[in-house]
Amino acid sequence: MGLLLKSSGNGLVLGFRNDGSTLFAAGCDNNLMKVWDLEQERCSWKGKVAAKGIWPTAISVPPWEWCEKMVVVGASDGSVSLIDTRIATGNGAQSRILGKHKHPIVSTAHGLWVGEGRGETIVSADCEGEIILWDPRKPENLSKPGSEADRIHVRAHKTCLTTMAAHPSGNFIASGSTAKCVKVFGASTSEKDHVMIRSRRNRYKLKERIAPVTSLAFHQQDYILAVGCSDGTVTMYGNE
């Protein structure tokens, strides 16, 4: 089964459906996304998910029943969209734009956010350190990209943001940067209420100082955060 979209460019971005049956692949300076049926080992869908000259830079696959055939795609022009893969292969994709950052997207994520009924939420982060929370059900987002009414802004980093992850519970968002820094934010409905927590306790005592951060991942049930760094180390932070 071949996944290669292009041999050069900005790299391949991938997303898995929760049950492991489907893989989404896009990127490499190409506006094409392919959907792979892993059980049958074949490409089940392909289509253009961005305009010419723009390419996907991040993918996340929400587990919510109402968007079973949809995927969140962040792009090099800063846009964040819901892509509907029910459109026949080869005919492109139906795109619902949630909004747009000023800079290219680094990561997208999702969670069942708490507080004042926010519920199902899409999270996106750009390379200049801005994180935005989107309500995917709000029609204002879809008809008026950039509407201030239905999103939350967090200025997470002043230096280059390299990665972002959201805990499945919706309680935390973590972001990392080239400045050897990891920040963890609690879910909130206003930016002023976001609390930044610097993780000083190392759950497994691997090391106290970290190199520039390259990747982040939350445990699916526990409050454990794995931090990957440019020196090849992985450090685990927990809530104990």
BELTA-V37033 format. One record per backbone hydrogen bond with DSSP energy under -0.5 kcal/mol. NH is the residue of the N-H (numbers start at 1). CO is the residue of the C=O. Records with the same first field share a line. If there is no record, write none. Layout:
NH = CO, CO
This chain:
13 = 26
15 = 24
17 = 22
20 = 17
23 = 36
24 = 15
25 = 34
26 = 13
27 = 30, 32
28 = 11
30 = 27
33 = 47
34 = 25
35 = 45
36 = 23
37 = 42
38 = 21, 36
39 = 21
41 = 37
42 = 37
44 = 35, 42
45 = 35
47 = 33
49 = 31
50 = 31
54 = 51
56 = 30
57 = 74
58 = 74
60 = 72
62 = 60
67 = 64
68 = 65
70 = 67
71 = 83
72 = 60
73 = 81
74 = 58
75 = 79
76 = 55
78 = 75
80 = 99
81 = 73
82 = 96
83 = 71, 81
84 = 82, 94
85 = 69, 83
87 = 84
90 = 46
91 = 88
93 = 48
94 = 84
95 = 93
96 = 82
97 = 95
98 = 80
99 = 80
101 = 78
105 = 75
106 = 125
107 = 125
109 = 123
111 = 121
112 = 168
113 = 111, 119
114 = 170
118 = 115
119 = 113
121 = 111
122 = 134
123 = 109
124 = 132
125 = 107
126 = 130
127 = 104
129 = 126
131 = 154
132 = 124
133 = 152
134 = 122
135 = 150
136 = 134
138 = 135
141 = 138
142 = 138
143 = 139
144 = 140
146 = 98
147 = 144
151 = 148
152 = 133
154 = 131
156 = 129, 154
157 = 129
161 = 127
162 = 176
163 = 176
165 = 174
167 = 172
170 = 167
173 = 185
174 = 165
175 = 183
176 = 163
177 = 181
178 = 160
180 = 177
181 = 177
183 = 175
184 = 197
185 = 173
186 = 195
187 = 171
193 = 190
194 = 191
196 = 194
197 = 184
198 = 196
199 = 182, 197
200 = 198
202 = 200
203 = 201, 236
204 = 236
205 = 202
213 = 177
214 = 228
215 = 228
217 = 226
219 = 224
224 = 222
225 = 237
226 = 217
227 = 235
228 = 215, 226
229 = 233
230 = 212
232 = 229
235 = 227
237 = 225
